[in-house]
Amino acid sequence: MDDDGLLYRVYERRLLKELAAFELPRHLGVIIDGNRRWAKATGASTAEGHRMGAAKIPEFLQWCEELGIGLVTVWMLSRDNLRRPPEELDALYGIITDTVDLLVREGYAVRLAGNADILPAPVRAAITCLRSDAEPTRGLTVNVAIGYGGREEIVDAVRELVLDLGDQGLDAAQIAQAISVESIAQHLYTAGQPDPDLIIRTSGEQRLSGFLLWQSVHSEFWFCETYWPGFRRVDLLRALRDFCKRERRFGA
């Protein structure tokens, strides 16, 4: 091991020692941004950038599992991304399907977050088939956000809630009375799960772009310049250290 590698390991150990005194996030969200810019910077193709980004996901989840984080939401494809060139989307669909397959085979509890109806039928069928008989063997749950939009999630939740209330025979006034923060939350893609404590975004962009728009009301955010394919374990540890040192008052 060279001097840089040794210093890196020493720094990692120091961060881990610091984190041992704190409670880590129960739910971690990550916006995996910068695959295309990483590809451009390294002279690789766009598809290769997406493949390298997808290959980082299992590695990242392993780090989270080792730290005892039980829930991770990974944003792989937004609704806005569906406007990209067809050839890029075709490659992305294959990469996403392969990634979901890998996560299921590795024993993670995989849950889809997003509107699968807007995905091409073969992609939707493949992902559903991959998950149909899967039995999780690991303690980490992974929400894979595909075809996800934060505003659309809220619209979908309200629509489902209104339909459910209508099926109960309630009239318009009763339905309006029954709509609440709690009842809407029960129809989100993440229903039954804790809201994210920390959301990480790579690539230097400092915005959420609608990611977990409802759920992130009390989330902490951490932005880094690193493109997602180059994200390292030490970057995760630095994000967690920063999170642990913040005072969370939840508006109180």
C-alpha positions in Angstrom: 0.0 0.0 0.0 1.4 3.4 -1.0 1.5 6.4 1.3 -1.8 7.9 -0.1 -3.6 4.6 0.4 -2.3 4.4 4.0 -3.4 7.9 4.8 -6.8 7.1 3.2 -7.3 4.1 5.5 -6.2 6.0 8.6 -8.7 8.8 7.7 -11.4 6.2 7.3 -10.7 4.6 10.7 -10.8 8.1 12.3 -14.1 8.8 10.8 -15.5 5.4 11.9 -14.3 6.1 15.4 -16.1 9.5 15.4 -19.3 8.0 14.1 -19.4 5.3 16.8 -20.6 7.9 19.3 -23.6 8.9 17.3 -26.9 7.5 16.0 -26.8 7.1 12.2 -29.7 7.7 9.9 -32.4 5.1 9.7 -33.3 6.1 6.2 -30.7 7.4 3.7 -31.7 8.8 0.3 -29.2 9.2 -2.5 -29.5 11.1 -5.8 -26.9 9.3 -8.0 -25.9 12.2 -10.2 -23.0 12.8 -12.6 -22.8 9.5 -14.6 -22.7 11.3 -17.9 -20.3 14.0 -16.8 -18.0 11.3 -15.4 -18.1 9.5 -18.8 -17.2 12.8 -20.6 -14.4 13.5 -18.2 -12.9 10.1 -18.6 -13.5 9.7 -22.4 -16.0 6.9 -21.9 -19.4 6.5 -23.6 -22.6 7.7 -22.0 -23.7 4.1 -21.6 -20.4 3.2 -19.9 -21.0 6.1 -17.5 -24.4 4.7 -16.6 -22.9 1.2 -16.2 -20.2 2.4 -13.9 -22.8 4.4 -11.9 -25.0 1.2 -11.6 -22.0 -0.8 -10.5 -21.4 1.7 -7.6 -24.9 1.0 -6.1 -24.2 -2.5 -4.7 -20.9 -1.2 -3.3 -22.7 1.7 -1.7 -25.4 -0.5 -0.2 -22.7 -2.8 1.3 -21.2 0.2 3.0 -24.6 1.2 4.4 -25.3 -2.3 5.6 -21.9 -2.5 7.4 -22.8 0.7 9.2 -26.2 -0.6 10.3 -28.3 1.7 8.0 -31.5 -0.3 7.4 -33.2 1.6 4.5 -31.8 3.3 1.5 -33.7 5.0 -1.4 -31.7 5.3 -4.6 -32.9 7.5 -7.4 -32.0 5.8 -10.7 -34.4 7.3 -13.2 -36.6 10.4 -12.9 -39.6 11.2 -15.0 -37.7 14.1 -16.5 -35.0 11.6 -17.6 -37.6 10.0 -19.9 -37.1 13.0 -22.3 -33.5 11.8 -23.0 -32.6 10.4 -26.4 -34.1 7.0 -27.2 -30.7 5.3 -27.6 -29.6 6.5 -24.1 -32.9 5.3 -22.6 -32.7 1.9 -24.2 -29.3 1.4 -22.6 -30.5 2.8 -19.3 -33.5 0.4 -19.2 -31.2 -2.6 -19.6 -28.8 -1.3 -17.0 -31.6 -0.7 -14.5 -33.1 -4.1 -15.1 -29.7 -5.8 -14.6 -29.1 -3.7 -11.4 -32.5 -4.7 -9.9 -31.8 -8.3 -10.7 -28.4 -8.1 -9.0 -29.8 -6.5 -5.9 -32.6 -9.2 -5.6 -30.0 -12.0 -6.1 -27.8 -10.5 -3.5 -30.7 -10.8 -1.0 -31.8 -7.2 -0.5 -35.4 -6.4 0.0 -36.1 -4.4 -3.1 -39.1 -2.1 -3.3 -39.9 0.0 -6.4 -40.7 3.7 -5.9 -42.2 5.4 -8.9 -44.9 5.0 -11.5 -44.1 1.8 -13.3 -46.9 2.5 -15.8 -44.8 5.1 -17.6 -42.0 2.6 -18.3 -42.0 0.5 -21.5 -44.0 -2.7 -21.0 -41.0 -5.1 -21.4 -39.1 -3.1 -18.7 -42.0 -3.1 -16.3 -42.6 -6.8 -16.8 -39.0 -7.7 -16.4 -38.6 -5.8 -13.1 -41.9 -7.2 -11.7 -40.8 -10.7 -12.7 -37.5 -10.3 -11.0 -39.1 -9.3 -7.7 -42.1 -11.7 -7.8 -40.7 -14.6 -5.8 -37.8 -13.0 -4.2 -37.1 -13.8 -0.5 -34.8 -11.2 1.2 -31.9 -12.6 3.1 -30.3 -9.4 4.2 -31.4 -6.7 6.7 -31.2 -3.8 4.3 -34.3 -2.6 2.3 -33.6 -0.7 -1.0 -36.2 1.6 -2.5 -35.3 1.8 -6.2 -36.8 5.0 -7.6 -37.5 4.4 -11.3 -39.8 6.7 -13.3 -40.0 8.8 -10.1 -41.2 12.4 -9.7 -41.9 14.0 -6.4 -44.9 16.0 -7.5 -46.3 13.0 -9.4 -45.9 10.9 -6.2 -48.1 13.3 -4.3 -50.7 13.4 -7.0 -50.7 9.6 -7.2 -51.1 9.4 -3.4 -54.0 11.8 -3.3 -55.7 10.1 -6.3 -55.5 6.7 -4.6 -56.7 8.1 -1.3 -59.8 9.7 -3.0 -60.6 6.5 -4.8 -60.3 4.5 -1.6 -62.6 6.9 0.2 -65.0 6.9 -2.6 -65.1 3.1 -2.6 -66.2 3.4 1.1 -69.3 5.3 0.0 -68.2 8.7 1.3 -69.6 11.8 -0.4 -67.4 14.8 -1.6 -67.6 16.6 1.7 -66.7 13.5 3.7 -63.8 12.8 1.4 -62.5 16.3 1.8 -62.7 15.9 5.6 -60.9 12.6 5.6 -57.9 14.0 3.6 -55.0 14.7 6.0 -51.2 14.6 6.2 -51.4 11.1 7.7 -53.9 9.7 5.2 -51.8 11.0 2.2 -48.6 9.6 3.7 -50.3 6.2 3.8 -50.5 6.2 0.0 -47.0 7.4 -0.9 -44.6 5.1 -2.6 -42.7 4.9 0.8 -45.9 4.1 2.9 -45.0 2.5 6.2 -41.4 3.6 6.1 -39.7 6.4 8.1 -38.9 9.6 6.2 -35.3 10.1 5.1 -33.0 11.5 7.8 -30.3 12.4 5.3 -30.3 12.9 1.5 -27.0 12.9 -0.4 -26.6 14.3 -3.9 -23.4 13.8 -5.9 -21.9 15.8 -8.8 -22.0 19.3 -7.3 -25.6 20.1 -8.0 -27.3 21.6 -4.9 -31.0 20.9 -5.5 -33.4 18.0 -4.8 -35.2 18.1 -8.2 -38.3 16.9 -6.4 -36.7 13.8 -4.9 -38.8 12.6 -2.0 -40.5 15.9 -2.0 -43.1 15.1 0.6 -40.9 13.0 2.8 -37.9 15.3 3.0 -39.6 18.1 5.0 -37.3 17.5 7.9 -34.4 15.8 6.1 -30.8 17.0 6.2 -29.0 17.4 2.9 -25.4 16.8 1.9 -24.0 17.8 -1.4 -20.6 16.8 -2.8 -18.6 17.6 -6.0 -17.7 14.0 -6.8 -19.5 12.3 -9.7 -21.4 9.3 -8.6 -19.2 6.6 -10.2 -16.3 8.1 -8.3 -18.1 8.2 -4.9 -16.0 6.5 -2.2 -16.7 5.0 1.2 -14.8 7.9 2.8 -17.3 10.3 1.1 -20.2 8.5 2.7 -18.4 8.6 6.1 -17.8 12.3 5.8 -21.5 12.8 4.9 -22.6 10.8 8.0 -20.1 12.7 10.2 -21.5 16.0 9.0 -25.1 14.7 9.6 -24.3 13.5 13.1 -22.9 16.9 14.2 -26.0 18.8 13.1 -28.7 19.7 15.6 -32.0 18.5 14.3 -34.9 20.4 15.9 -37.7 19.5 13.4 -39.0 23.0 13.5 -39.4 23.2 17.2 
